């Protein structure tokens, strides 16, 4: 069975759509495009992280946001976020996910403009095996310590996003 070709909107420096291109071309030519990341927190304030499958073309085997993915061509951020939650974690939502903050495209994000969303959820999750090897909950303090001990275990995009997010977290 042939893999489905993925089309992404190519955007300008102001995150306005200027064309569309195949995923492989967007990445090979380092074109500006869009992505979402969702941080899922439980009632205890822990964040769920996924360890990316070794089958992934980008950052295989690295720890990443609870859920992350590209915004498909013709789609907007607010549509991509629940779609990705369903695909990666098996979460089906009937309400809009809360936008948390926006990041400009940069090398750390893979030249992606990113909207970061936040969601409270206790699990359990149904992890998509082609996307995710495993997942686990981390307290923010434990996560920060793990990053200091071995930053190379985490995707560059996650590290960039977490640095912003962790400054915004309110201590309980």
N, C-alpha and C positions, 0 to 999 in steps of 0.2 A: 504494500500500500504506500503510495507517495505521500510525503508530508505536504501539508497545506502551506502554500506560499503566504507569508505574512507581509502585509503592506502597512507602512507607517506614514503619517504626515510628516513632511520635512517642514521645519519652521525657521523663521528668521530670528535675529537677536532679540526681538521683542515678543517672541513666542506666538507669532502670527503664521498661520499655514501659508506656505508658498508653493508646495508641490507634494507629491507622494512618491515613495520609493520602496523597493523590497527591503526587508530587514537586513539581509546580507549586504546590500549596497549601502544602506544607512550606516551600518557599523564599519564596513571597509573604508568608506570615504569620510568617516567621522562627521556625518551631517547632524545638525541640531534636530532633536526630536523630543518626544514627551514620554514621561513615565509616571507611575504612581507608586507610593510605598504606603503600607498600612501598618501601624503599630498597634498590636492587640495587647491590652493590659487586662489582668484579672482583678478581682476585688482586693487582693493582697498587694496590688501595686506592682506585680511582676510583669515583665514583658515576655511574650512568646517570640522566640527566634526560630527560624528555619535554617537547616543546613542544606545548602543547595545540592542537588543531585550531581553525581559525577558525569552525567550525560549532558549537562548544560554547556552551552558554547561559551558563556561568559561566567567567570568566577566559579567553576565547578568545585564542589566540596567545601566552599567557604560559608561561614555563618552570615545570615542576611536578615533583613527586616522580616516581620511576621509574614508579610505578603508583599510582593512587588511585581510589577509588570509594565509592559509598554502600553501606551494608548494606541489603539489601532487606528488606521486611516478612517476618517469620518466620524470617529468617536470623540467624546470629550472626557476630561478627567473624572467627572462625577459618574460617568457610565462605566469607565474602565475599572474603577476601584471595586465596586460590588461584583463585577464580572470576575476579576482576578481572585477575590475572596472565595467565590464559589469554585473556581477552577483549582486553586491551590490548597485551600483549607476545608472545602466543603461547607462553607458558611453561606446560607441563603438568607438575605435580609429583605425585609419589607419596608424599611425606612432608610433614608439617606444617611450615609456615613458622614461624620463630622470632619470637615477640613481643619487641619491644625496649622500648618505653615507651608510656604512655597519657597523653593530654592531655584536660583538661576542655574542654567546649564553651565557645567564646568568639566574639567578633566576627571575629577573624582566621581562625578555622576555619569560618566561615559557620554558627555555632551548632551545630557537629557535635562530638560526643564522638569522639575518634580513637584507635584503636590503631595504632601504627607498628610495622611488621614489618621485618626485615632478612633479606636473602638474598644469598648469594654465587653469582654466575652470570657467565659470560664472554660470553653471547650466542652467536650472533646472535639478534636478536629479529624477530618478525613484527609490525610496528606496525599497529594498526587505524586505517585512514585517516580514519574519521569521528571518532575520538578523538584521534589524534596526528598532527601535521604532520611532525615529525621528532624525532630524539633524538640525544644524544651523551654521551660520558664526560667527566667533570670530575674533576680531583684536588680534594680539599677546599680546598687553598690557592688554586687557580685559581678555584674556585667562590666562595670568600669575596671574592676580589678583584673578580670580575665583579659580585657583589651590591653591593659598595661603589661601583663605577663606575656601575651602573644598576639599582638596586633595583626599578624599575618594570617590568622585564622578567620578574619572577617573581610567581607567585601569592601573595597574602597568606598563605594556609594553608601553602604550602611554606616561606615565609620564617619563619613562626612555628615550624614543626616543625624546620627546619634549625638555628635558633638553639639549640634544645634538643639536637638530635642532635650538632651540632659540638662542644658541650662534653663530650659523652660519648665521642667518638672518641679512641682511643688512638693517639698518634704511634708510627709504626713505627721 
